[in-house]
């Protein structure tokens, strides 16, 4: 009976490298939340001129919440989505405004102005709303999902500086 060592016994360094690469690939993958997965048209809200009936996945920040008798409508400032389909904040560019309406009541104190949401649904038409003194034509989405993203906490990291620490014997001024 002959003994045949496995791959990891014959090449331990290569096996560790492969395992580490696989682990990093799994951890590093951005995961789209399950309710937001699917196939959608790749158009932005400001480019949706005649997109009635198309399935879309758009995101943005809440500009207004209107609770009606049977549905709640959100007026959103469209933002580009990242790999997780979360709206990217901190950029001054927008993709225009759009309306997202869904049956039921959504608490305006939870869905506050400025919160990030991603919406999936079908473009149901267009409405003209006033934004300030401007009449703005917005696509209206009959939403299947309105996904409220959790707030991200910004933490300020303070580093202590030691004036007597030099990582090199000749000091940091050598260059």
Secondary structure, 3 states (H helix, E strand, C coil): CCCCCCHHHHCHHHHHHHHHHHHHHHHHCCCCCHHHCCCCCCCCHHHCCCCCCCEEEEEEEEEEEEECCCEEEEEEEEECECCCCCECCCCCCCCCEEEEEEECCCCCCCCCCCCEEEEEEEEEEEEEEEECCEEEEEEEEEEEEEEECCCCCCCCCCCCCCCCCCCCCCCHHHC
